[in-house]
Amino acid sequence: MGDETWSYVNWLTHAKNAAHFDAEIGIAITSHLLATVTASAMRASAQQHDRCANCDSYAVLAGECQSCGRIDESYAPPSSRPELSEEEVTARLAEPCIPTSDISTYLTPDRFGQRP
Protein backbone atom coordinates (compact mmCIF):
# COMPACT_ATOMS: atom_id res chain seq x y z
CA MET A 1 0.00 0.00 0.00
CA GLY A 2 2.84 2.35 0.87
CA ASP A 3 4.73 1.56 -2.32
CA GLU A 4 1.74 2.30 -4.52
CA THR A 5 0.95 5.53 -2.65
CA TRP A 6 4.58 6.63 -2.89
CA SER A 7 4.71 5.84 -6.61
CA TYR A 8 1.50 7.73 -7.35
CA VAL A 9 2.39 10.83 -5.34
CA ASN A 10 5.92 10.82 -6.78
CA TRP A 11 4.44 10.70 -10.28
CA LEU A 12 2.00 13.47 -9.35
CA THR A 13 4.81 15.68 -8.06
CA HIS A 14 6.63 15.59 -11.38
CA ALA A 15 3.80 15.15 -13.89
CA LYS A 16 3.27 18.01 -16.30
CA ASN A 17 -0.11 16.68 -17.39
CA ALA A 18 -1.60 16.18 -13.89
CA ALA A 19 -5.06 17.61 -13.32
CA HIS A 20 -6.92 18.77 -10.24
CA PHE A 21 -8.57 15.38 -9.83
CA ASP A 22 -5.15 13.71 -9.83
CA ALA A 23 -4.24 15.86 -6.82
CA GLU A 24 -7.52 14.92 -5.12
CA ILE A 25 -6.69 11.25 -5.63
CA GLY A 26 -3.21 11.83 -4.19
CA ILE A 27 -4.67 13.49 -1.09
CA ALA A 28 -7.20 10.69 -0.63
CA ILE A 29 -4.73 7.82 -0.93
CA THR A 30 -2.19 9.56 1.31
CA SER A 31 -4.87 10.17 3.93
CA HIS A 32 -5.97 6.53 3.69
CA LEU A 33 -2.40 5.30 4.05
CA LEU A 34 -1.79 7.47 7.12
CA ALA A 35 -5.05 6.33 8.72
CA THR A 36 -4.21 2.68 8.06
CA VAL A 37 -0.67 2.97 9.44
CA THR A 38 -1.97 4.83 12.51
CA ALA A 39 -4.68 2.23 13.17
CA SER A 40 -2.15 -0.58 12.73
CA ALA A 41 0.27 1.03 15.17
CA MET A 42 -2.50 1.58 17.71
CA ARG A 43 -3.64 -2.01 17.37
CA ALA A 44 -0.10 -3.33 17.77
CA SER A 45 0.53 -1.23 20.87
CA ALA A 46 -2.79 -1.99 22.59
CA GLN A 47 -2.15 -3.61 25.94
CA GLN A 48 -5.75 -4.27 26.97
CA HIS A 49 -7.92 -6.86 25.30
CA ASP A 50 -10.86 -5.43 23.43
CA ARG A 51 -13.18 -8.37 24.17
CA CYS A 52 -14.60 -9.85 27.33
CA ALA A 53 -12.83 -13.03 28.40
CA ASN A 54 -16.13 -14.43 29.69
CA CYS A 55 -18.71 -13.78 26.94
CA ASP A 56 -16.47 -12.55 24.07
CA SER A 57 -18.40 -9.26 23.89
CA TYR A 58 -16.82 -6.06 22.60
CA ALA A 59 -18.82 -4.04 25.14
CA VAL A 60 -15.97 -3.67 27.63
CA LEU A 61 -15.69 -0.28 29.29
CA ALA A 62 -13.08 0.56 31.94
CA GLY A 63 -12.44 -3.11 32.69
CA GLU A 64 -16.13 -4.05 33.08
CA CYS A 65 -18.14 -6.00 30.51
CA GLN A 66 -21.38 -4.20 29.81
CA SER A 67 -22.99 -7.44 28.56
CA CYS A 68 -22.30 -9.97 31.32
CA GLY A 69 -20.95 -7.76 34.12
CA ARG A 70 -17.54 -9.46 34.39
CA ILE A 71 -14.90 -7.22 35.96
CA ASP A 72 -11.30 -7.52 34.78
CA GLU A 73 -9.20 -7.41 37.94
CA SER A 74 -6.06 -6.65 35.92
CA TYR A 75 -7.55 -3.44 34.48
CA ALA A 76 -5.59 -0.34 35.40
CA PRO A 77 -7.10 3.03 34.49
CA PRO A 78 -4.89 5.41 32.55
CA SER A 79 -3.01 7.95 34.59
CA SER A 80 -4.61 11.36 34.73
CA ARG A 81 -2.91 14.46 33.45
CA PRO A 82 -1.67 16.88 36.11
CA GLU A 83 -3.85 19.91 36.67
CA LEU A 84 -2.30 23.22 35.66
CA SER A 85 -2.42 26.22 37.94
CA GLU A 86 -3.95 29.48 36.73
CA GLU A 87 -0.44 30.94 36.44
CA GLU A 88 0.74 28.05 34.25
CA VAL A 89 -2.31 28.34 31.99
CA THR A 90 -1.81 32.10 31.65
CA ALA A 91 1.90 31.67 30.89
CA ARG A 92 1.20 29.02 28.23
CA LEU A 93 -1.49 31.11 26.59
CA ALA A 94 0.79 34.16 26.52
CA GLU A 95 3.26 32.41 24.22
CA PRO A 96 2.28 32.06 20.56
CA CYS A 97 1.79 28.52 19.37
CA ILE A 98 3.34 28.18 15.94
CA PRO A 99 3.10 24.70 14.46
CA THR A 100 6.18 23.71 12.56
CA SER A 101 6.96 20.88 10.22
CA ASP A 102 10.29 19.16 9.87
CA ILE A 103 10.57 18.48 6.16
CA SER A 104 14.28 17.79 6.25
CA THR A 105 13.74 14.03 6.59
CA TYR A 106 12.32 12.14 3.65
CA LEU A 107 11.47 8.47 4.04
CA THR A 108 10.65 6.06 1.27
CA PRO A 109 8.26 3.17 2.00
CA ASP A 110 11.16 0.71 2.25
CA ARG A 111 12.76 2.87 4.99
CA PHE A 112 9.53 3.39 6.99
CA GLY A 113 10.05 2.51 10.64
CA GLN A 114 13.82 2.95 10.44
CA ARG A 115 15.59 5.90 11.96
CA PRO A 116 17.08 8.26 9.36
N, CA, C and O atoms as CSV, one atom per row, in Angstrom:
chain,resi,resn,atom,element,x,y,z
A,1,MET,N,N,0.824,-1.186,0.000
A,1,MET,CA,C,0.000,0.000,0.000
A,1,MET,C,C,0.878,1.263,0.000
A,1,MET,O,O,0.606,2.233,-0.707
A,2,GLY,N,N,1.930,1.214,0.812
A,2,GLY,CA,C,2.840,2.353,0.873
A,2,GLY,C,C,3.593,2.560,-0.428
A,2,GLY,O,O,3.799,3.692,-0.864
A,3,ASP,N,N,4.004,1.455,-1.047
A,3,ASP,CA,C,4.733,1.561,-2.319
A,3,ASP,C,C,3.869,2.195,-3.408
A,3,ASP,O,O,4.328,3.061,-4.153
A,4,GLU,N,N,2.622,1.758,-3.489
A,4,GLU,CA,C,1.738,2.297,-4.519
A,4,GLU,C,C,1.435,3.776,-4.266
A,4,GLU,O,O,1.406,4.580,-5.198
A,5,THR,N,N,1.209,4.126,-2.995
A,5,THR,CA,C,0.954,5.530,-2.653
A,5,THR,C,C,2.164,6.376,-2.988
A,5,THR,O,O,2.036,7.446,-3.583
A,6,TRP,N,N,3.340,5.897,-2.608
A,6,TRP,CA,C,4.581,6.627,-2.886
A,6,TRP,C,C,4.763,6.814,-4.396
A,6,TRP,O,O,5.098,7.906,-4.854
A,7,SER,N,N,4.545,5.758,-5.155
A,7,SER,CA,C,4.714,5.842,-6.611
A,7,SER,C,C,3.756,6.862,-7.221
A,7,SER,O,O,4.151,7.671,-8.061
A,8,TYR,N,N,2.492,6.818,-6.792
A,8,TYR,CA,C,1.503,7.733,-7.352
A,8,TYR,C,C,1.835,9.183,-7.015
A,8,TYR,O,O,1.830,10.044,-7.895
A,9,VAL,N,N,2.121,9.452,-5.754
A,9,VAL,CA,C,2.395,10.830,-5.340
A,9,VAL,C,C,3.703,11.319,-5.953
A,9,VAL,O,O,3.825,12.499,-6.283
A,10,ASN,N,N,4.674,10.437,-6.110
A,10,ASN,CA,C,5.919,10.818,-6.776
A,10,ASN,C,C,5.642,11.179,-8.233
A,10,ASN,O,O,6.166,12.172,-8.739
A,11,TRP,N,N,4.821,10.375,-8.904
A,11,TRP,CA,C,4.439,10.703,-10.285
A,11,TRP,C,C,3.730,12.046,-10.314
A,11,TRP,O,O,4.029,12.894,-11.155
A,12,LEU,N,N,2.786,12.241,-9.393
A,12,LEU,CA,C,2.002,13.472,-9.349
A,12,LEU,C,C,2.883,14.699,-9.148
A,12,LEU,O,O,2.630,15.754,-9.729
A,13,THR,N,N,3.904,14.557,-8.333
A,13,THR,CA,C,4.812,15.678,-8.058
A,13,THR,C,C,5.513,16.156,-9.321
A,13,THR,O,O,5.753,17.353,-9.483
A,14,HIS,N,N,5.840,15.238,-10.208
A,14,HIS,CA,C,6.634,15.585,-11.383
A,14,HIS,C,C,5.848,15.599,-12.693
A,14,HIS,O,O,6.404,15.941,-13.736
A,15,ALA,N,N,4.586,15.238,-12.658
A,15,ALA,CA,C,3.802,15.147,-13.895
A,15,ALA,C,C,3.410,16.530,-14.415
A,15,ALA,O,O,2.899,17.365,-13.669
A,16,LYS,N,N,3.654,16.753,-15.683
A,16,LYS,CA,C,3.266,18.014,-16.303
A,16,LYS,C,C,1.807,17.989,-16.764
A,16,LYS,O,O,1.197,19.037,-16.980
A,17,ASN,N,N,1.264,16.802,-16.908
A,17,ASN,CA,C,-0.112,16.684,-17.395
A,17,ASN,C,C,-1.102,16.327,-16.276
A,17,ASN,O,O,-2.220,15.895,-16.559
A,18,ALA,N,N,-0.701,16.503,-15.007
A,18,ALA,CA,C,-1.596,16.181,-13.892
A,18,ALA,C,C,-2.712,17.212,-13.790
A,18,ALA,O,O,-2.498,18.403,-14.014
A,19,ALA,N,N,-3.893,16.742,-13.452
A,19,ALA,CA,C,-5.061,17.612,-13.322
A,19,ALA,C,C,-5.462,17.709,-11.848
A,19,ALA,O,O,-4.903,17.036,-10.983
A,20,HIS,N,N,-6.435,18.558,-11.599
A,20,HIS,CA,C,-6.922,18.770,-10.239
A,20,HIS,C,C,-7.385,17.459,-9.602
A,20,HIS,O,O,-7.118,17.202,-8.428
A,21,PHE,N,N,-8.076,16.638,-10.381
A,21,PHE,CA,C,-8.566,15.375,-9.833
A,21,PHE,C,C,-7.425,14.431,-9.467
A,21,PHE,O,O,-7.556,13.630,-8.542
A,22,ASP,N,N,-6.307,14.519,-10.186
A,22,ASP,CA,C,-5.146,13.707,-9.825
A,22,ASP,C,C,-4.640,14.095,-8.439
A,22,ASP,O,O,-4.249,13.234,-7.651
A,23,ALA,N,N,-4.648,15.389,-8.147
A,23,ALA,CA,C,-4.236,15.858,-6.820
A,23,ALA,C,C,-5.225,15.385,-5.755
A,23,ALA,O,O,-4.815,15.007,-4.657
A,24,GLU,N,N,-6.517,15.402,-6.067
A,24,GLU,CA,C,-7.520,14.923,-5.120
A,24,GLU,C,C,-7.309,13.442,-4.817
A,24,GLU,O,O,-7.447,13.014,-3.671
A,25,ILE,N,N,-6.978,12.671,-5.832
A,25,ILE,CA,C,-6.690,11.248,-5.629
A,25,ILE,C,C,-5.457,11.096,-4.746
A,25,ILE,O,O,-5.445,10.263,-3.840
A,26,GLY,N,N,-4.429,11.884,-4.998
A,26,GLY,CA,C,-3.213,11.834,-4.188
A,26,GLY,C,C,-3.481,12.140,-2.724
A,26,GLY,O,O,-2.944,11.477,-1.836
A,27,ILE,N,N,-4.308,13.140,-2.474
A,27,ILE,CA,C,-4.665,13.490,-1.095
A,27,ILE,C,C,-5.433,12.337,-0.449
A,27,ILE,O,O,-5.170,11.972,0.697
A,28,ALA,N,N,-6.370,11.775,-1.179
A,28,ALA,CA,C,-7.204,10.693,-0.627
A,28,ALA,C,C,-6.372,9.453,-0.304
A,28,ALA,O,O,-6.535,8.869,0.768
A,29,ILE,N,N,-5.492,9.045,-1.203
A,29,ILE,CA,C,-4.731,7.817,-0.932
A,29,ILE,C,C,-3.685,8.045,0.152
A,29,ILE,O,O,-3.374,7.128,0.913
A,30,THR,N,N,-3.137,9.261,0.233
A,30,THR,CA,C,-2.188,9.562,1.308
A,30,THR,C,C,-2.900,9.569,2.654
A,30,THR,O,O,-2.380,9.042,3.638
A,31,SER,N,N,-4.079,10.162,2.700
A,31,SER,CA,C,-4.866,10.167,3.933
A,31,SER,C,C,-5.225,8.742,4.356
A,31,SER,O,O,-5.141,8.397,5.534
A,32,HIS,N,N,-5.621,7.929,3.396
A,32,HIS,CA,C,-5.972,6.535,3.690
A,32,HIS,C,C,-4.767,5.766,4.217
A,32,HIS,O,O,-4.885,4.995,5.169
A,33,LEU,N,N,-3.615,5.973,3.601
A,33,LEU,CA,C,-2.399,5.300,4.050
A,33,LEU,C,C,-2.063,5.703,5.479
A,33,LEU,O,O,-1.764,4.846,6.310
A,34,LEU,N,N,-2.109,6.999,5.772
A,34,LEU,CA,C,-1.786,7.468,7.122
A,34,LEU,C,C,-2.771,6.917,8.154
A,34,LEU,O,O,-2.370,6.535,9.253
A,35,ALA,N,N,-4.050,6.877,7.805
A,35,ALA,CA,C,-5.050,6.333,8.724
A,35,ALA,C,C,-4.816,4.847,8.968
A,35,ALA,O,O,-4.964,4.372,10.094
A,36,THR,N,N,-4.457,4.117,7.929
A,36,THR,CA,C,-4.214,2.684,8.060
A,36,THR,C,C,-2.976,2.410,8.903
A,36,THR,O,O,-2.996,1.536,9.770
A,37,VAL,N,N,-1.903,3.148,8.657
A,37,VAL,CA,C,-0.674,2.967,9.438
A,37,VAL,C,C,-0.923,3.336,10.899
A,37,VAL,O,O,-0.449,2.644,11.800
A,38,THR,N,N,-1.662,4.421,11.140
A,38,THR,CA,C,-1.973,4.828,12.508
A,38,THR,C,C,-2.807,3.766,13.221
A,38,THR,O,O,-2.510,3.407,14.360
A,39,ALA,N,N,-3.843,3.265,12.560
A,39,ALA,CA,C,-4.680,2.228,13.168
A,39,ALA,C,C,-3.879,0.958,13.439
A,39,ALA,O,O,-4.075,0.311,14.468
A,40,SER,N,N,-2.988,0.600,12.534
A,40,SER,CA,C,-2.154,-0.584,12.728
A,40,SER,C,C,-1.219,-0.408,13.913
A,40,SER,O,O,-1.036,-1.334,14.703
A,41,ALA,N,N,-0.629,0.770,14.044
A,41,ALA,CA,C,0.269,1.033,15.168
A,41,ALA,C,C,-0.494,1.015,16.486
A,41,ALA,O,O,-0.004,0.486,17.484
A,42,MET,N,N,-1.689,1.590,16.491
A,42,MET,CA,C,-2.498,1.583,17.713
A,42,MET,C,C,-2.905,0.167,18.089
A,42,MET,O,O,-2.906,-0.194,19.266
A,43,ARG,N,N,-3.246,-0.624,17.099
A,43,ARG,CA,C,-3.640,-2.010,17.368
A,43,ARG,C,C,-2.466,-2.806,17.907
A,43,ARG,O,O,-2.626,-3.607,18.828
A,44,ALA,N,N,-1.284,-2.590,17.337
A,44,ALA,CA,C,-0.101,-3.326,17.772
A,44,ALA,C,C,0.330,-2.931,19.181
A,44,ALA,O,O,0.882,-3.750,19.916
A,45,SER,N,N,0.079,-1.681,19.559
A,45,SER,CA,C,0.530,-1.226,20.870
A,45,SER,C,C,-0.531,-1.376,21.956
A,45,SER,O,O,-0.269,-1.070,23.120
A,46,ALA,N,N,-1.723,-1.842,21.591
A,46,ALA,CA,C,-2.793,-1.992,22.585
A,46,ALA,C,C,-2.402,-3.048,23.614
A,46,ALA,O,O,-2.012,-4.162,23.267
A,47,GLN,N,N,-2.515,-2.679,24.871
A,47,GLN,CA,C,-2.152,-3.613,25.938
A,47,GLN,C,C,-3.371,-4.299,26.521
A,47,GLN,O,O,-3.252,-5.402,27.054
A,48,GLN,N,N,-4.529,-3.687,26.436
A,48,GLN,CA,C,-5.752,-4.272,26.972
A,48,GLN,C,C,-6.467,-5.050,25.873
A,48,GLN,O,O,-6.418,-4.675,24.701
A,49,HIS,N,N,-7.115,-6.111,26.254
A,49,HIS,CA,C,-7.917,-6.864,25.295
A,49,HIS,C,C,-9.206,-6.101,25.031
A,49,HIS,O,O,-9.771,-5.485,25.934
A,50,ASP,N,N,-9.658,-6.147,23.808
A,50,ASP,CA,C,-10.857,-5.427,23.428
A,50,ASP,C,C,-12.131,-6.229,23.677
A,50,ASP,O,O,-13.230,-5.684,23.568
A,51,ARG,N,N,-12.004,-7.509,24.007
A,51,ARG,CA,C,-13.177,-8.365,24.171
A,51,ARG,C,C,-13.206,-8.942,25.580
A,51,ARG,O,O,-12.175,-9.104,26.233
A,52,CYS,N,N,-14.401,-9.242,26.019
A,52,CYS,CA,C,-14.599,-9.847,27.335
A,52,CYS,C,C,-14.102,-11.295,27.307
A,52,CYS,O,O,-14.400,-12.046,26.379
A,53,ALA,N,N,-13.351,-11.668,28.323
A,53,ALA,CA,C,-12.832,-13.034,28.399
A,53,ALA,C,C,-13.930,-14.035,28.737
A,53,ALA,O,O,-13.772,-15.233,28.505
A,54,ASN,N,N,-15.040,-13.551,29.283
A,54,ASN,CA,C,-16.133,-14.434,29.690
A,54,ASN,C,C,-17.133,-14.693,28.557
A,54,ASN,O,O,-17.435,-15.844,28.240
A,55,CYS,N,N,-17.645,-13.612,27.947
A,55,CYS,CA,C,-18.711,-13.775,26.936
A,55,CYS,C,C,-18.281,-13.364,25.535
A,55,CYS,O,O,-19.080,-13.439,24.601
A,56,ASP,N,N,-17.031,-12.932,25.371
A,56,ASP,CA,C,-16.466,-12.547,24.074
A,56,ASP,C,C,-17.102,-11.280,23.500
A,56,ASP,O,O,-16.998,-11.028,22.299
A,57,SER,N,N,-17.753,-10.487,24.338
A,57,SER,CA,C,-18.400,-9.258,23.890
A,57,SER,C,C,-17.364,-8.142,23.703
A,57,SER,O,O,-16.332,-8.120,24.373
A,58,TYR,N,N,-17.656,-7.226,22.785
A,58,TYR,CA,C,-16.823,-6.055,22.598
A,58,TYR,C,C,-17.221,-4.918,23.547
A,58,TYR,O,O,-16.543,-3.891,23.600
A,59,ALA,N,N,-18.287,-5.090,24.277
A,59,ALA,CA,C,-18.820,-4.035,25.136
A,59,ALA,C,C,-18.082,-3.985,26.469
A,59,ALA,O,O,-18.696,-4.141,27.524
A,60,VAL,N,N,-16.775,-3.768,26.429
A,60,VAL,CA,C,-15.969,-3.675,27.634
A,60,VAL,C,C,-15.590,-2.215,27.824
A,60,VAL,O,O,-15.000,-1.590,26.942
A,61,LEU,N,N,-15.939,-1.681,28.990
A,61,LEU,CA,C,-15.685,-0.283,29.294
A,61,LEU,C,C,-15.028,-0.197,30.661
A,61,LEU,O,O,-15.598,-0.632,31.662
A,62,ALA,N,N,-13.827,0.367,30.698
A,62,ALA,CA,C,-13.077,0.557,31.942
A,62,ALA,C,C,-12.950,-0.745,32.732
A,62,ALA,O,O,-13.105,-0.752,33.954
A,63,GLY,N,N,-12.669,-1.837,32.037
A,63,GLY,CA,C,-12.443,-3.114,32.695
A,63,GLY,C,C,-13.698,-3.873,33.076
A,63,GLY,O,O,-13.596,-4.938,33.686
A,64,GLU,N,N,-14.883,-3.369,32.741
A,64,GLU,CA,C,-16.130,-4.054,33.076
A,64,GLU,C,C,-16.917,-4.350,31.806
A,64,GLU,O,O,-17.141,-3.465,30.980
A,65,CYS,N,N,-17.332,-5.603,31.660
A,65,CYS,CA,C,-18.141,-5.998,30.513
A,65,CYS,C,C,-19.556,-5.498,30.705
A,65,CYS,O,O,-20.195,-5.788,31.717
A,66,GLN,N,N,-20.042,-4.752,29.743
A,66,GLN,CA,C,-21.384,-4.201,29.813
A,66,GLN,C,C,-22.440,-5.244,29.488
A,66,GLN,O,O,-23.622,-5.024,29.750
A,67,SER,N,N,-22.035,-6.384,28.918
A,67,SER,CA,C,-22.988,-7.440,28.564
A,67,SER,C,C,-23.220,-8.420,29.716
A,67,SER,O,O,-24.363,-8.695,30.083
A,68,CYS,N,N,-22.135,-8.942,30.283
A,68,CYS,CA,C,-22.297,-9.972,31.319
A,68,CYS,C,C,-21.902,-9.497,32.713
A,68,CYS,O,O,-22.138,-10.200,33.696
A,69,GLY,N,N,-21.299,-8.304,32.809
A,69,GLY,CA,C,-20.947,-7.755,34.115
A,69,GLY,C,C,-19.601,-8.202,34.659
A,69,GLY,O,O,-19.243,-7.812,35.770
A,70,ARG,N,N,-18.841,-9.003,33.924
A,70,ARG,CA,C,-17.535,-9.458,34.390
A,70,ARG,C,C,-16.609,-8.270,34.593
A,70,ARG,O,O,-16.582,-7.352,33.773
A,71,ILE,N,N,-15.860,-8.285,35.668
A,71,ILE,CA,C,-14.899,-7.219,35.962
A,71,ILE,C,C,-13.497,-7.782,35.806
A,71,ILE,O,O,-13.160,-8.799,36.412
A,72,ASP,N,N,-12.690,-7.130,35.006
A,72,ASP,CA,C,-11.303,-7.523,34.780
A,72,ASP,C,C,-10.458,-6.962,35.916
A,72,ASP,O,O,-10.246,-5.752,36.005
A,73,GLU,N,N,-9.981,-7.841,36.776
A,73,GLU,CA,C,-9.198,-7.407,37.938
A,73,GLU,C,C,-7.845,-6.821,37.541
A,73,GLU,O,O,-7.246,-6.068,38.308
A,74,SER,N,N,-7.363,-7.163,36.347
A,74,SER,CA,C,-6.057,-6.651,35.919
A,74,SER,C,C,-6.154,-5.273,35.266
A,74,SER,O,O,-5.133,-4.690,34.901
A,75,TYR,N,N,-7.371,-4.749,35.115
A,75,TYR,CA,C,-7.547,-3.438,34.476
A,75,TYR,C,C,-6.952,-2.341,35.347
A,75,TYR,O,O,-7.209,-2.267,36.549
A,76,ALA,N,N,-6.160,-1.501,34.717
A,76,ALA,CA,C,-5.590,-0.338,35.402
A,76,ALA,C,C,-5.992,0.898,34.608
A,76,ALA,O,O,-5.666,1.002,33.426
A,77,PRO,N,N,-6.693,1.835,35.234
A,77,PRO,CA,C,-7.104,3.029,34.493
A,77,PRO,C,C,-5.893,3.846,34.070
A,77,PRO,O,O,-4.856,3.804,34.731
A,78,PRO,N,N,-6.014,4.587,32.977
A,78,PRO,CA,C,-4.891,5.412,32.546
A,78,PRO,C,C,-4.614,6.507,33.568
A,78,PRO,O,O,-5.514,6.978,34.263
A,79,SER,N,N,-3.366,6.892,33.638
A,79,SER,CA,C,-3.006,7.947,34.591
A,79,SER,C,C,-3.596,9.275,34.126
A,79,SER,O,O,-3.673,9.552,32.929
A,80,SER,N,N,-4.002,10.072,35.076
A,80,SER,CA,C,-4.607,11.358,34.725
A,80,SER,C,C,-3.522,12.401,34.507
A,80,SER,O,O,-2.421,12.305,35.049
A,81,ARG,N,N,-3.857,13.385,33.710
A,81,ARG,CA,C,-2.910,14.463,33.449
A,81,ARG,C,C,-2.881,15.386,34.655
A,81,ARG,O,O,-3.910,15.582,35.302
A,82,PRO,N,N,-1.731,15.956,34.970
A,82,PRO,CA,C,-1.673,16.878,36.110
A,82,PRO,C,C,-2.454,18.154,35.807
A,82,PRO,O,O,-2.455,18.647,34.678
A,83,GLU,N,N,-3.110,18.671,36.824
A,83,GLU,CA,C,-3.851,19.910,36.673
A,83,GLU,C,C,-2.871,21.084,36.637
A,83,GLU,O,O,-1.897,21.115,37.390
A,84,LEU,N,N,-3.140,22.040,35.758
A,84,LEU,CA,C,-2.302,23.222,35.662
A,84,LEU,C,C,-2.864,24.329,36.541
A,84,LEU,O,O,-4.078,24.496,36.657
A,85,SER,N,N,-1.971,25.073,37.150
A,85,SER,CA,C,-2.421,26.215,37.943
A,85,SER,C,C,-2.825,27.344,37.002
A,85,SER,O,O,-2.499,27.319,35.815
A,86,GLU,N,N,-3.532,28.326,37.534
A,86,GLU,CA,C,-3.950,29.476,36.729
A,86,GLU,C,C,-2.739,30.194,36.141
A,86,GLU,O,O,-2.784,30.661,35.003
A,87,GLU,N,N,-1.654,30.282,36.916
A,87,GLU,CA,C,-0.438,30.943,36.438
A,87,GLU,C,C,0.181,30.193,35.264
A,87,GLU,O,O,0.639,30.806,34.300
A,88,GLU,N,N,0.191,28.848,35.351
A,88,GLU,CA,C,0.744,28.045,34.253
A,88,GLU,C,C,-0.099,28.183,32.993
A,88,GLU,O,O,0.444,28.291,31.893
A,89,VAL,N,N,-1.420,28.180,33.142
A,89,VAL,CA,C,-2.306,28.339,31.995
A,89,VAL,C,C,-2.094,29.701,31.357
A,89,VAL,O,O,-1.998,29.801,30.134
A,90,THR,N,N,-2.018,30.752,32.165
A,90,THR,CA,C,-1.807,32.102,31.653
A,90,THR,C,C,-0.468,32.209,30.932
A,90,THR,O,O,-0.381,32.817,29.865
A,91,ALA,N,N,0.574,31.620,31.513
A,91,ALA,CA,C,1.901,31.667,30.887
A,91,ALA,C,C,1.913,30.928,29.549
A,91,ALA,O,O,2.525,31.398,28.590
A,92,ARG,N,N,1.244,29.778,29.478
A,92,ARG,CA,C,1.202,29.018,28.226
A,92,ARG,C,C,0.400,29.741,27.150
A,92,ARG,O,O,0.754,29.705,25.971
A,93,LEU,N,N,-0.676,30.392,27.559
A,93,LEU,CA,C,-1.491,31.113,26.590
A,93,LEU,C,C,-0.832,32.405,26.120
A,93,LEU,O,O,-1.174,32.922,25.057
A,94,ALA,N,N,0.102,32.927,26.893
A,94,ALA,CA,C,0.787,34.161,26.517
A,94,ALA,C,C,1.777,33.940,25.379
A,94,ALA,O,O,2.059,34.858,24.609
A,95,GLU,N,N,2.297,32.737,25.276
A,95,GLU,CA,C,3.261,32.414,24.224
A,95,GLU,C,C,2.523,31.997,22.959
A,95,GLU,O,O,1.571,31.220,23.031
A,96,PRO,N,N,2.946,32.503,21.797
A,96,PRO,CA,C,2.279,32.062,20.564
A,96,PRO,C,C,2.594,30.597,20.262
A,96,PRO,O,O,3.707,30.123,20.490
A,97,CYS,N,N,1.616,29.915,19.758
A,97,CYS,CA,C,1.789,28.516,19.365
A,97,CYS,C,C,1.911,28.485,17.850
A,97,CYS,O,O,0.939,28.717,17.132
A,98,ILE,N,N,3.098,28.198,17.380
A,98,ILE,CA,C,3.340,28.181,15.945
A,98,ILE,C,C,3.706,26.760,15.542
A,98,ILE,O,O,4.819,26.306,15.807
A,99,PRO,N,N,2.777,26.057,14.903
A,99,PRO,CA,C,3.103,24.701,14.464
A,99,PRO,C,C,4.206,24.728,13.413
A,99,PRO,O,O,4.217,25.577,12.522
A,100,THR,N,N,5.108,23.806,13.532
A,100,THR,CA,C,6.182,23.707,12.556
A,100,THR,C,C,6.181,22.314,11.956
A,100,THR,O,O,5.560,21.393,12.487
A,101,SER,N,N,6.866,22.176,10.872
A,101,SER,CA,C,6.963,20.883,10.220
A,101,SER,C,C,8.412,20.652,9.838
A,101,SER,O,O,9.041,21.495,9.198
A,102,ASP,N,N,8.930,19.514,10.231
A,102,ASP,CA,C,10.294,19.162,9.874
A,102,ASP,C,C,10.263,18.425,8.542
A,102,ASP,O,O,9.943,17.237,8.493
A,103,ILE,N,N,10.590,19.121,7.473
A,103,ILE,CA,C,10.570,18.484,6.156
A,103,ILE,C,C,11.976,18.122,5.696
A,103,ILE,O,O,12.203,17.863,4.514
A,104,SER,N,N,12.919,18.105,6.638
A,104,SER,CA,C,14.284,17.785,6.252
A,104,SER,C,C,14.518,16.280,6.153
A,104,SER,O,O,15.550,15.856,5.633
A,105,THR,N,N,13.594,15.475,6.636
A,105,THR,CA,C,13.745,14.029,6.593
A,105,THR,C,C,12.721,13.443,5.633
A,105,THR,O,O,11.515,13.595,5.826
A,106,TYR,N,N,13.201,12.787,4.618
A,106,TYR,CA,C,12.319,12.141,3.651
A,106,TYR,C,C,12.502,10.630,3.773
A,106,TYR,O,O,13.625,10.129,3.728
A,107,LEU,N,N,11.409,9.918,3.925
A,107,LEU,CA,C,11.469,8.469,4.043
A,107,LEU,C,C,10.722,7.838,2.888
A,107,LEU,O,O,9.615,8.253,2.547
A,108,THR,N,N,11.325,6.847,2.298
A,108,THR,CA,C,10.650,6.064,1.274
A,108,THR,C,C,9.938,4.912,1.981
A,108,THR,O,O,10.272,4.607,3.127
A,109,PRO,N,N,8.975,4.268,1.339
A,109,PRO,CA,C,8.260,3.172,2.004
A,109,PRO,C,C,9.174,2.060,2.503
A,109,PRO,O,O,8.883,1.449,3.531
A,110,ASP,N,N,10.275,1.781,1.799
A,110,ASP,CA,C,11.160,0.712,2.255
A,110,ASP,C,C,11.973,1.104,3.480
A,110,ASP,O,O,12.539,0.236,4.144
A,111,ARG,N,N,12.043,2.411,3.796
A,111,ARG,CA,C,12.762,2.867,4.985
A,111,ARG,C,C,11.824,3.201,6.137
A,111,ARG,O,O,12.291,3.604,7.202
A,112,PHE,N,N,10.499,3.044,5.955
A,112,PHE,CA,C,9.531,3.386,6.989
A,112,PHE,C,C,9.810,2.557,8.234
A,112,PHE,O,O,10.027,1.348,8.147
A,113,GLY,N,N,9.802,3.200,9.376
A,113,GLY,CA,C,10.048,2.511,10.636
A,113,GLY,C,C,11.506,2.489,11.028
A,113,GLY,O,O,11.836,2.118,12.154
A,114,GLN,N,N,12.391,2.879,10.119
A,114,GLN,CA,C,13.822,2.952,10.437
A,114,GLN,C,C,14.172,4.386,10.769
A,114,GLN,O,O,13.557,5.321,10.255
A,115,ARG,N,N,15.140,4.556,11.610
A,115,ARG,CA,C,15.586,5.896,11.959
A,115,ARG,C,C,16.473,6.413,10.824
A,115,ARG,O,O,17.313,5.681,10.301
A,116,PRO,N,N,16.275,7.699,10.444
A,116,PRO,CA,C,17.083,8.257,9.364
A,116,PRO,C,C,18.535,8.393,9.734
A,116,PRO,O,O,19.339,8.850,8.921
